[in-house]
């Protein structure tokens, strides 16, 4: 019998149809980040055991829009752009595990199937969405990266708008914010195929960039709105106090994570 190949489904004799290739995965992207404070209790309700609220600024949230080009080690996808280009919007909070501060993605929407598959592997709770953001350009009417430049971004899912923002850049910054500045603490969950048997996969993992490079961050101000929707709960992370907004171009390599605990979450 011939073996089937491929890093992910569908597995075939050649492996060519696999939805995603094996890591490392490489990314180039434009990030638009809006940080604000919400009720820490709304963050707490999204943290399964054994995660706890962060000691400092426990209600801090970052809502991030990203316009990505991504590829495998060979880079072949970059010259077949339908396989490399996608957009996403995601909400991250900070949490604590055994005294260490982590970042955790609690909501995320993407617009390509391969991005969802990567998220399943990495523990990101990815769903399909419609994501758009203003792109900078050195010519014509598009904004330059300079004081006063204005960038808009929108997020929708299941035909409902969930969030929108307009960010106005003020000045260069030393950082791109603080909420998304830690290793990620995520859960990888998969229900058992047998009814009533709970989770077949239940892992708390740590993950982060194997390498990172980035351009000059810019800081600015944001007008941010969140909207209610029948099947989404992003608006529960209500805006109580704006912090700041940022724009940055980055390059990232992801090449695996580390198991922290297994079979501990009690998720259903």
MOSUL-V671147 format. One line per field, one symbol per residue. ss: DSSP state (A for helix, B for strand, O for the rest). phi: phi as a letter, one per 30 degrees, with the letter a starting at -180 (. if undefined). burial: + if it has 9 or more other C-alpha atoms within 8 Angstrom, else -. A space follows every 50 residues. Layout:
# MOSUL-V671147
ss = ???
phi = ???
burial = ???
This chain:
# MOSUL-V671147
ss = OOOOBOOOOOOBOOOOOOOOOOOOBBBBBBBBBBBBBOOAAAAAOOOOOO OBBOOOOOOBBBBBBBBBBBBOOOOAAAAOAAAOBBBBBBBBBBBBBOOB BBBBBBBBBBOOAAAAAAAAAAOOOBBBOBBBBOOOOOOOOOOOOOOOOB BBBBBBBOOBBBBBBBBBBBBBOOOOOOOOOOOBBBBBBBBOOOOOOOBB BBBBBBBOOOBBBBOOOBBBBBBBBBOOBOOBOAAAOOOOBBBBBBBBBB BBBBOOBBBBBBOOOOOO
phi = .ddcbkdbddcbdciddedbddddccbbaccccbcacbdedddedccdec dbdddchdcdbbcbcbcccbadedidddcbedcbcabbbbcbbcbbbhic dbcbdcbabbcbdddddddeddidddbdacbbadcdadbidddddaeidc bcabbbahicdcaabbccdcadbdbcjbdccbedcbccbbddddeicicd bbbcbcbaddabbadddbcacbcbbcbdadbbbedddddcadcabbbacb bbbcbjbbdcabhbdidc
burial = ---+++++-+++--+-+++++-++++++++++++++++++-+++--++-- ++++---+++++++++++++++----++--+--++++++++++++++--- ++++++++++++--++++++-+++++-++++-+--------++-----++ +++++++---+++++++++++-+--++-++--+++++++-++----+-++ +++++++++--+----++++++-+-++++----++-+----+-+++++++ +++++-+-+--+-++---
